[in-house]
């Protein structure tokens, strides 16, 4: 488990919830497990995986922007 900062929600319908991390992730495979409660009270949960590629020599680090929908 990784420590996270406080949750934040962007504005607008269907806006993402952002969970900040205290530092960039090291190269490797990660799994995000999430759980929330729907408006009617039932629990929703799921998971997804992603991979952080190793940095290329000479590459600079930039902050990632949310993906457009």
PyMOL Python script that loads the backbone (N, CA, C, O; Angstrom):
from pymol import cmd

cmd.read_pdbstr("""\
ATOM      1  N   UNK A   1       0.840  -1.186   0.000  1.00  0.00           N
ATOM      2  CA  UNK A   1       0.000   0.000   0.000  1.00  0.00           C
ATOM      3  C   UNK A   1       0.876   1.236   0.000  1.00  0.00           C
ATOM      4  O   UNK A   1       1.910   1.283   0.666  1.00  0.00           O
ATOM      5  N   UNK A   2       0.448   2.237  -0.757  1.00  0.00           N
ATOM      6  CA  UNK A   2       1.170   3.507  -0.823  1.00  0.00           C
ATOM      7  C   UNK A   2       0.394   4.574  -0.069  1.00  0.00           C
ATOM      8  O   UNK A   2      -0.835   4.600  -0.137  1.00  0.00           O
ATOM      9  N   UNK A   3       1.077   5.448   0.643  1.00  0.00           N
ATOM     10  CA  UNK A   3       0.362   6.547   1.287  1.00  0.00           C
ATOM     11  C   UNK A   3      -0.148   7.519   0.227  1.00  0.00           C
ATOM     12  O   UNK A   3       0.490   7.703  -0.810  1.00  0.00           O
ATOM     13  N   UNK A   4      -1.279   8.130   0.484  1.00  0.00           N
ATOM     14  CA  UNK A   4      -1.851   9.108  -0.442  1.00  0.00           C
ATOM     15  C   UNK A   4      -2.209  10.373   0.303  1.00  0.00           C
ATOM     16  O   UNK A   4      -2.292  10.393   1.531  1.00  0.00           O
ATOM     17  N   UNK A   5      -2.419  11.430  -0.463  1.00  0.00           N
ATOM     18  CA  UNK A   5      -2.876  12.688   0.107  1.00  0.00           C
ATOM     19  C   UNK A   5      -4.400  12.686   0.161  1.00  0.00           C
ATOM     20  O   UNK A   5      -5.028  11.677  -0.159  1.00  0.00           O
ATOM     21  N   UNK A   6      -4.995  13.798   0.560  1.00  0.00           N
ATOM     22  CA  UNK A   6      -6.454  13.880   0.640  1.00  0.00           C
ATOM     23  C   UNK A   6      -7.100  13.816  -0.746  1.00  0.00           C
ATOM     24  O   UNK A   6      -6.558  14.339  -1.719  1.00  0.00           O
ATOM     25  N   UNK A   7      -8.252  13.177  -0.820  1.00  0.00           N
ATOM     26  CA  UNK A   7      -9.005  13.081  -2.073  1.00  0.00           C
ATOM     27  C   UNK A   7      -9.494  14.457  -2.492  1.00  0.00           C
ATOM     28  O   UNK A   7      -9.819  15.295  -1.651  1.00  0.00           O
ATOM     29  N   UNK A   8      -9.543  14.681  -3.786  1.00  0.00           N
ATOM     30  CA  UNK A   8     -10.092  15.925  -4.323  1.00  0.00           C
ATOM     31  C   UNK A   8     -10.948  15.571  -5.521  1.00  0.00           C
ATOM     32  O   UNK A   8     -10.616  14.657  -6.275  1.00  0.00           O
ATOM     33  N   UNK A   9     -12.039  16.279  -5.701  1.00  0.00           N
ATOM     34  CA  UNK A   9     -12.906  16.030  -6.847  1.00  0.00           C
ATOM     35  C   UNK A   9     -12.938  17.261  -7.730  1.00  0.00           C
ATOM     36  O   UNK A   9     -13.160  18.376  -7.258  1.00  0.00           O
ATOM     37  N   UNK A  10     -12.716  17.048  -9.005  1.00  0.00           N
ATOM     38  CA  UNK A  10     -12.816  18.137  -9.965  1.00  0.00           C
ATOM     39  C   UNK A  10     -14.287  18.527 -10.090  1.00  0.00           C
ATOM     40  O   UNK A  10     -15.164  17.773  -9.670  1.00  0.00           O
ATOM     41  N   UNK A  11     -14.557  19.675 -10.652  1.00  0.00           N
ATOM     42  CA  UNK A  11     -15.947  20.122 -10.780  1.00  0.00           C
ATOM     43  C   UNK A  11     -16.582  19.588 -12.056  1.00  0.00           C
ATOM     44  O   UNK A  11     -15.889  19.245 -13.013  1.00  0.00           O
ATOM     45  N   UNK A  12     -17.900  19.524 -12.055  1.00  0.00           N
ATOM     46  CA  UNK A  12     -18.633  19.101 -13.239  1.00  0.00           C
ATOM     47  C   UNK A  12     -19.110  17.671 -13.156  1.00  0.00           C
ATOM     48  O   UNK A  12     -18.570  16.859 -12.404  1.00  0.00           O
ATOM     49  N   UNK A  13     -20.127  17.375 -13.936  1.00  0.00           N
ATOM     50  CA  UNK A  13     -20.692  16.025 -13.968  1.00  0.00           C
ATOM     51  C   UNK A  13     -19.667  15.047 -14.514  1.00  0.00           C
ATOM     52  O   UNK A  13     -18.994  15.338 -15.503  1.00  0.00           O
ATOM     53  N   UNK A  14     -19.545  13.907 -13.886  1.00  0.00           N
ATOM     54  CA  UNK A  14     -18.616  12.886 -14.335  1.00  0.00           C
ATOM     55  C   UNK A  14     -17.158  13.242 -14.100  1.00  0.00           C
ATOM     56  O   UNK A  14     -16.265  12.622 -14.678  1.00  0.00           O
ATOM     57  N   UNK A  15     -16.912  14.241 -13.252  1.00  0.00           N
ATOM     58  CA  UNK A  15     -15.544  14.685 -12.991  1.00  0.00           C
ATOM     59  C   UNK A  15     -14.778  13.622 -12.204  1.00  0.00           C
ATOM     60  O   UNK A  15     -15.349  12.926 -11.365  1.00  0.00           O
ATOM     61  N   UNK A  16     -13.491  13.506 -12.483  1.00  0.00           N
ATOM     62  CA  UNK A  16     -12.695  12.491 -11.781  1.00  0.00           C
ATOM     63  C   UNK A  16     -12.420  12.857 -10.332  1.00  0.00           C
ATOM     64  O   UNK A  16     -12.478  14.024  -9.946  1.00  0.00           O
ATOM     65  N   UNK A  17     -12.125  11.859  -9.554  1.00  0.00           N
ATOM     66  CA  UNK A  17     -11.634  12.050  -8.199  1.00  0.00           C
ATOM     67  C   UNK A  17     -10.124  11.873  -8.279  1.00  0.00           C
ATOM     68  O   UNK A  17      -9.643  10.900  -8.859  1.00  0.00           O
ATOM     69  N   UNK A  18      -9.384  12.795  -7.707  1.00  0.00           N
ATOM     70  CA  UNK A  18      -7.929  12.792  -7.776  1.00  0.00           C
ATOM     71  C   UNK A  18      -7.362  12.396  -6.422  1.00  0.00           C
ATOM     72  O   UNK A  18      -7.761  12.927  -5.385  1.00  0.00           O
ATOM     73  N   UNK A  19      -6.426  11.453  -6.447  1.00  0.00           N
ATOM     74  CA  UNK A  19      -5.761  11.007  -5.226  1.00  0.00           C
ATOM     75  C   UNK A  19      -4.267  11.299  -5.394  1.00  0.00           C
ATOM     76  O   UNK A  19      -3.568  10.562  -6.089  1.00  0.00           O
ATOM     77  N   UNK A  20      -3.777  12.365  -4.765  1.00  0.00           N
ATOM     78  CA  UNK A  20      -2.372  12.716  -4.951  1.00  0.00           C
ATOM     79  C   UNK A  20      -1.431  11.753  -4.228  1.00  0.00           C
ATOM     80  O   UNK A  20      -1.761  11.213  -3.172  1.00  0.00           O
ATOM     81  N   UNK A  21      -0.268  11.554  -4.812  1.00  0.00           N
ATOM     82  CA  UNK A  21       0.777  10.737  -4.207  1.00  0.00           C
ATOM     83  C   UNK A  21       1.883  11.665  -3.701  1.00  0.00           C
ATOM     84  O   UNK A  21       2.116  12.717  -4.296  1.00  0.00           O
ATOM     85  N   UNK A  22       2.566  11.299  -2.618  1.00  0.00           N
ATOM     86  CA  UNK A  22       3.576  12.188  -2.057  1.00  0.00           C
ATOM     87  C   UNK A  22       4.842  12.296  -2.908  1.00  0.00           C
ATOM     88  O   UNK A  22       5.622  13.231  -2.728  1.00  0.00           O
ATOM     89  N   UNK A  23       5.053  11.373  -3.816  1.00  0.00           N
ATOM     90  CA  UNK A  23       6.245  11.400  -4.669  1.00  0.00           C
ATOM     91  C   UNK A  23       5.950  10.594  -5.940  1.00  0.00           C
ATOM     92  O   UNK A  23       5.008   9.802  -5.961  1.00  0.00           O
ATOM     93  N   UNK A  24       6.737  10.788  -6.985  1.00  0.00           N
ATOM     94  CA  UNK A  24       6.541   9.998  -8.210  1.00  0.00           C
ATOM     95  C   UNK A  24       6.722   8.504  -7.934  1.00  0.00           C
ATOM     96  O   UNK A  24       7.483   8.112  -7.050  1.00  0.00           O
ATOM     97  N   UNK A  25       6.021   7.689  -8.693  1.00  0.00           N
ATOM     98  CA  UNK A  25       6.139   6.238  -8.543  1.00  0.00           C
ATOM     99  C   UNK A  25       7.397   5.726  -9.216  1.00  0.00           C
ATOM    100  O   UNK A  25       7.795   6.223 -10.270  1.00  0.00           O
ATOM    101  N   UNK A  26       8.017   4.738  -8.606  1.00  0.00           N
ATOM    102  CA  UNK A  26       9.165   4.068  -9.211  1.00  0.00           C
ATOM    103  C   UNK A  26       8.676   3.206 -10.368  1.00  0.00           C
ATOM    104  O   UNK A  26       7.499   2.851 -10.429  1.00  0.00           O
ATOM    105  N   UNK A  27       9.569   2.876 -11.272  1.00  0.00           N
ATOM    106  CA  UNK A  27       9.217   1.999 -12.389  1.00  0.00           C
ATOM    107  C   UNK A  27       8.695   0.677 -11.840  1.00  0.00           C
ATOM    108  O   UNK A  27       9.220   0.154 -10.857  1.00  0.00           O
ATOM    109  N   UNK A  28       7.663   0.143 -12.477  1.00  0.00           N
ATOM    110  CA  UNK A  28       7.093  -1.131 -12.048  1.00  0.00           C
ATOM    111  C   UNK A  28       5.619  -1.219 -12.355  1.00  0.00           C
ATOM    112  O   UNK A  28       5.039  -0.304 -12.940  1.00  0.00           O
ATOM    113  N   UNK A  29       5.016  -2.318 -11.962  1.00  0.00           N
ATOM    114  CA  UNK A  29       3.585  -2.565 -12.186  1.00  0.00           C
ATOM    115  C   UNK A  29       2.834  -2.273 -10.906  1.00  0.00           C
ATOM    116  O   UNK A  29       3.283  -2.648  -9.823  1.00  0.00           O
ATOM    117  N   UNK A  30       1.690  -1.603 -11.018  1.00  0.00           N
ATOM    118  CA  UNK A  30       0.873  -1.218  -9.871  1.00  0.00           C
ATOM    119  C   UNK A  30      -0.570  -1.639 -10.093  1.00  0.00           C
ATOM    120  O   UNK A  30      -1.035  -1.746 -11.228  1.00  0.00           O
ATOM    121  N   UNK A  31      -1.261  -1.873  -9.004  1.00  0.00           N
ATOM    122  CA  UNK A  31      -2.693  -2.175  -9.043  1.00  0.00           C
ATOM    123  C   UNK A  31      -3.408  -1.173  -8.143  1.00  0.00           C
ATOM    124  O   UNK A  31      -3.032  -0.982  -6.987  1.00  0.00           O
ATOM    125  N   UNK A  32      -4.436  -0.541  -8.687  1.00  0.00           N
ATOM    126  CA  UNK A  32      -5.275   0.382  -7.918  1.00  0.00           C
ATOM    127  C   UNK A  32      -6.542  -0.374  -7.548  1.00  0.00           C
ATOM    128  O   UNK A  32      -7.253  -0.868  -8.423  1.00  0.00           O
ATOM    129  N   UNK A  33      -6.820  -0.462  -6.275  1.00  0.00           N
ATOM    130  CA  UNK A  33      -8.076  -1.044  -5.787  1.00  0.00           C
ATOM    131  C   UNK A  33      -8.887   0.087  -5.177  1.00  0.00           C
ATOM    132  O   UNK A  33      -8.392   0.834  -4.333  1.00  0.00           O
ATOM    133  N   UNK A  34     -10.134   0.206  -5.610  1.00  0.00           N
ATOM    134  CA  UNK A  34     -10.968   1.293  -5.122  1.00  0.00           C
ATOM    135  C   UNK A  34     -12.304   0.766  -4.610  1.00  0.00           C
ATOM    136  O   UNK A  34     -12.757  -0.315  -4.986  1.00  0.00           O
ATOM    137  N   UNK A  35     -12.914   1.558  -3.748  1.00  0.00           N
ATOM    138  CA  UNK A  35     -14.204   1.200  -3.154  1.00  0.00           C
ATOM    139  C   UNK A  35     -14.917   2.494  -2.774  1.00  0.00           C
ATOM    140  O   UNK A  35     -14.318   3.400  -2.195  1.00  0.00           O
ATOM    141  N   UNK A  36     -16.203   2.566  -3.106  1.00  0.00           N
ATOM    142  CA  UNK A  36     -16.992   3.753  -2.792  1.00  0.00           C
ATOM    143  C   UNK A  36     -18.438   3.333  -2.558  1.00  0.00           C
ATOM    144  O   UNK A  36     -18.779   2.156  -2.676  1.00  0.00           O
ATOM    145  N   UNK A  37     -19.272   4.289  -2.231  1.00  0.00           N
ATOM    146  CA  UNK A  37     -20.683   3.995  -2.007  1.00  0.00           C
ATOM    147  C   UNK A  37     -21.517   4.821  -2.985  1.00  0.00           C
ATOM    148  O   UNK A  37     -21.295   6.023  -3.134  1.00  0.00           O
ATOM    149  N   UNK A  38     -22.464   4.185  -3.641  1.00  0.00           N
ATOM    150  CA  UNK A  38     -23.358   4.861  -4.580  1.00  0.00           C
ATOM    151  C   UNK A  38     -24.365   5.712  -3.821  1.00  0.00           C
ATOM    152  O   UNK A  38     -24.531   5.562  -2.611  1.00  0.00           O
ATOM    153  N   UNK A  39     -25.029   6.597  -4.533  1.00  0.00           N
ATOM    154  CA  UNK A  39     -26.046   7.454  -3.897  1.00  0.00           C
ATOM    155  C   UNK A  39     -27.132   6.646  -3.203  1.00  0.00           C
ATOM    156  O   UNK A  39     -27.664   7.074  -2.178  1.00  0.00           O
ATOM    157  N   UNK A  40     -27.469   5.471  -3.758  1.00  0.00           N
ATOM    158  CA  UNK A  40     -28.533   4.661  -3.147  1.00  0.00           C
ATOM    159  C   UNK A  40     -28.009   3.763  -2.022  1.00  0.00           C
ATOM    160  O   UNK A  40     -28.772   2.989  -1.444  1.00  0.00           O
ATOM    161  N   UNK A  41     -26.723   3.861  -1.712  1.00  0.00           N
ATOM    162  CA  UNK A  41     -26.182   3.140  -0.565  1.00  0.00           C
ATOM    163  C   UNK A  41     -25.452   1.843  -0.877  1.00  0.00           C
ATOM    164  O   UNK A  41     -24.798   1.293   0.009  1.00  0.00           O
ATOM    165  N   UNK A  42     -25.538   1.329  -2.107  1.00  0.00           N
ATOM    166  CA  UNK A  42     -24.828   0.075  -2.360  1.00  0.00           C
ATOM    167  C   UNK A  42     -23.353   0.349  -2.673  1.00  0.00           C
ATOM    168  O   UNK A  42     -22.992   1.406  -3.189  1.00  0.00           O
ATOM    169  N   UNK A  43     -22.528  -0.623  -2.350  1.00  0.00           N
ATOM    170  CA  UNK A  43     -21.085  -0.491  -2.491  1.00  0.00           C
ATOM    171  C   UNK A  43     -20.660  -0.787  -3.929  1.00  0.00           C
ATOM    172  O   UNK A  43     -21.133  -1.737  -4.553  1.00  0.00           O
ATOM    173  N   UNK A  44     -19.768   0.041  -4.431  1.00  0.00           N
ATOM    174  CA  UNK A  44     -19.146  -0.154  -5.740  1.00  0.00           C
ATOM    175  C   UNK A  44     -17.655  -0.337  -5.497  1.00  0.00           C
ATOM    176  O   UNK A  44     -17.062   0.376  -4.687  1.00  0.00           O
ATOM    177  N   UNK A  45     -17.048  -1.295  -6.199  1.00  0.00           N
ATOM    178  CA  UNK A  45     -15.606  -1.475  -6.062  1.00  0.00           C
ATOM    179  C   UNK A  45     -15.031  -2.037  -7.346  1.00  0.00           C
ATOM    180  O   UNK A  45     -15.761  -2.496  -8.224  1.00  0.00           O
ATOM    181  N   UNK A  46     -13.733  -1.993  -7.440  1.00  0.00           N
ATOM    182  CA  UNK A  46     -13.074  -2.513  -8.626  1.00  0.00           C
ATOM    183  C   UNK A  46     -11.569  -2.346  -8.492  1.00  0.00           C
ATOM    184  O   UNK A  46     -11.050  -1.930  -7.456  1.00  0.00           O
ATOM    185  N   UNK A  47     -10.905  -2.679  -9.555  1.00  0.00           N
ATOM    186  CA  UNK A  47      -9.455  -2.506  -9.596  1.00  0.00           C
ATOM    187  C   UNK A  47      -8.999  -2.396 -11.033  1.00  0.00           C
ATOM    188  O   UNK A  47      -9.679  -2.843 -11.956  1.00  0.00           O
ATOM    189  N   UNK A  48      -7.843  -1.796 -11.205  1.00  0.00           N
ATOM    190  CA  UNK A  48      -7.203  -1.738 -12.518  1.00  0.00           C
ATOM    191  C   UNK A  48      -5.697  -1.657 -12.306  1.00  0.00           C
ATOM    192  O   UNK A  48      -5.229  -1.232 -11.250  1.00  0.00           O
ATOM    193  N   UNK A  49      -4.961  -2.061 -13.303  1.00  0.00           N
ATOM    194  CA  UNK A  49      -3.515  -2.053 -13.211  1.00  0.00           C
ATOM    195  C   UNK A  49      -2.903  -1.110 -14.230  1.00  0.00           C
ATOM    196  O   UNK A  49      -3.521  -0.785 -15.244  1.00  0.00           O
ATOM    197  N   UNK A  50      -1.693  -0.679 -13.952  1.00  0.00           N
ATOM    198  CA  UNK A  50      -0.925   0.124 -14.895  1.00  0.00           C
ATOM    199  C   UNK A  50       0.558  -0.089 -14.635  1.00  0.00           C
ATOM    200  O   UNK A  50       0.952  -0.588 -13.581  1.00  0.00           O
ATOM    201  N   UNK A  51       1.363   0.292 -15.596  1.00  0.00           N
ATOM    202  CA  UNK A  51       2.804   0.126 -15.492  1.00  0.00           C
ATOM    203  C   UNK A  51       3.496   1.472 -15.653  1.00  0.00           C
ATOM    204  O   UNK A  51       3.140   2.259 -16.530  1.00  0.00           O
ATOM    205  N   UNK A  52       4.478   1.731 -14.808  1.00  0.00           N
ATOM    206  CA  UNK A  52       5.338   2.907 -14.939  1.00  0.00           C
ATOM    207  C   UNK A  52       6.630   2.416 -15.578  1.00  0.00           C
ATOM    208  O   UNK A  52       7.327   1.573 -15.013  1.00  0.00           O
ATOM    209  N   UNK A  53       6.945   2.944 -16.751  1.00  0.00           N
ATOM    210  CA  UNK A  53       8.150   2.535 -17.476  1.00  0.00           C
ATOM    211  C   UNK A  53       9.381   3.180 -16.842  1.00  0.00           C
ATOM    212  O   UNK A  53       9.291   4.265 -16.269  1.00  0.00           O
ATOM    213  N   UNK A  54      10.522   2.517 -16.945  1.00  0.00           N
ATOM    214  CA  UNK A  54      11.761   3.128 -16.447  1.00  0.00           C
ATOM    215  C   UNK A  54      12.053   4.416 -17.209  1.00  0.00           C
ATOM    216  O   UNK A  54      11.721   4.531 -18.389  1.00  0.00           O
ATOM    217  N   UNK A  55      12.670   5.379 -16.542  1.00  0.00           N
ATOM    218  CA  UNK A  55      13.026   6.647 -17.181  1.00  0.00           C
ATOM    219  C   UNK A  55      14.095   6.404 -18.230  1.00  0.00           C
ATOM    220  O   UNK A  55      15.007   5.601 -18.034  1.00  0.00           O
ATOM    221  N   UNK A  56      13.969   7.109 -19.346  1.00  0.00           N
ATOM    222  CA  UNK A  56      14.988   7.033 -20.387  1.00  0.00           C
ATOM    223  C   UNK A  56      16.145   7.950 -19.996  1.00  0.00           C
ATOM    224  O   UNK A  56      15.909   9.016 -19.428  1.00  0.00           O
ATOM    225  N   UNK A  57      17.365   7.571 -20.280  1.00  0.00           N
ATOM    226  CA  UNK A  57      18.501   8.447 -19.979  1.00  0.00           C
ATOM    227  C   UNK A  57      18.321   9.802 -20.643  1.00  0.00           C
ATOM    228  O   UNK A  57      18.005   9.873 -21.830  1.00  0.00           O
ATOM    229  N   UNK A  58      18.517  10.868 -19.896  1.00  0.00           N
ATOM    230  CA  UNK A  58      18.386  12.222 -20.433  1.00  0.00           C
ATOM    231  C   UNK A  58      16.970  12.756 -20.466  1.00  0.00           C
ATOM    232  O   UNK A  58      16.762  13.914 -20.829  1.00  0.00           O
ATOM    233  N   UNK A  59      15.982  11.940 -20.095  1.00  0.00           N
ATOM    234  CA  UNK A  59      14.586  12.393 -20.115  1.00  0.00           C
ATOM    235  C   UNK A  59      14.331  13.264 -18.896  1.00  0.00           C
ATOM    236  O   UNK A  59      14.937  13.069 -17.843  1.00  0.00           O
ATOM    237  N   UNK A  60      13.424  14.229 -19.049  1.00  0.00           N
ATOM    238  CA  UNK A  60      13.021  15.066 -17.927  1.00  0.00           C
ATOM    239  C   UNK A  60      11.656  14.627 -17.450  1.00  0.00           C
ATOM    240  O   UNK A  60      10.878  14.054 -18.212  1.00  0.00           O
ATOM    241  N   UNK A  61      11.366  14.893 -16.193  1.00  0.00           N
ATOM    242  CA  UNK A  61      10.080  14.512 -15.607  1.00  0.00           C
ATOM    243  C   UNK A  61       9.124  15.682 -15.713  1.00  0.00           C
ATOM    244  O   UNK A  61       9.483  16.814 -15.386  1.00  0.00           O
ATOM    245  N   UNK A  62       7.910  15.420 -16.167  1.00  0.00           N
ATOM    246  CA  UNK A  62       6.875  16.450 -16.267  1.00  0.00           C
ATOM    247  C   UNK A  62       5.640  15.972 -15.545  1.00  0.00           C
ATOM    248  O   UNK A  62       5.382  14.771 -15.476  1.00  0.00           O
ATOM    249  N   UNK A  63       4.879  16.893 -15.009  1.00  0.00           N
ATOM    250  CA  UNK A  63       3.630  16.529 -14.347  1.00  0.00           C
ATOM    251  C   UNK A  63       2.632  16.063 -15.388  1.00  0.00           C
ATOM    252  O   UNK A  63       2.514  16.658 -16.459  1.00  0.00           O
ATOM    253  N   UNK A  64       1.913  14.993 -15.067  1.00  0.00           N
ATOM    254  CA  UNK A  64       0.918  14.458 -15.986  1.00  0.00           C
ATOM    255  C   UNK A  64      -0.380  15.236 -15.850  1.00  0.00           C
ATOM    256  O   UNK A  64      -0.788  15.589 -14.743  1.00  0.00           O
ATOM    257  N   UNK A  65      -1.011  15.496 -16.950  1.00  0.00           N
ATOM    258  CA  UNK A  65      -2.317  16.152 -16.962  1.00  0.00           C
ATOM    259  C   UNK A  65      -3.388  15.076 -17.074  1.00  0.00           C
ATOM    260  O   UNK A  65      -3.148  14.025 -17.668  1.00  0.00           O
ATOM    261  N   UNK A  66      -4.574  15.328 -16.508  1.00  0.00           N
ATOM    262  CA  UNK A  66      -5.671  14.345 -16.644  1.00  0.00           C
ATOM    263  C   UNK A  66      -6.003  14.113 -18.114  1.00  0.00           C
ATOM    264  O   UNK A  66      -5.947  15.034 -18.929  1.00  0.00           O
ATOM    265  N   UNK A  67      -6.344  12.894 -18.434  1.00  0.00           N
ATOM    266  CA  UNK A  67      -6.719  12.545 -19.808  1.00  0.00           C
ATOM    267  C   UNK A  67      -8.035  13.200 -20.179  1.00  0.00           C
ATOM    268  O   UNK A  67      -8.946  13.267 -19.354  1.00  0.00           O
ATOM    269  N   UNK A  68      -8.147  13.675 -21.381  1.00  0.00           N
ATOM    270  CA  UNK A  68      -9.396  14.261 -21.872  1.00  0.00           C
ATOM    271  C   UNK A  68     -10.402  13.155 -22.131  1.00  0.00           C
ATOM    272  O   UNK A  68     -10.035  12.056 -22.545  1.00  0.00           O
ATOM    273  N   UNK A  69     -11.647  13.443 -21.893  1.00  0.00           N
ATOM    274  CA  UNK A  69     -12.718  12.471 -22.133  1.00  0.00           C
ATOM    275  C   UNK A  69     -13.612  12.953 -23.224  1.00  0.00           C
ATOM    276  O   UNK A  69     -14.577  12.275 -23.576  1.00  0.00           O
TER     277      UNK A  69
END
""", "prot")
cmd.dss("prot")
cmd.show_as("cartoon", "prot")
cmd.util.cbc("prot")
cmd.orient("prot")
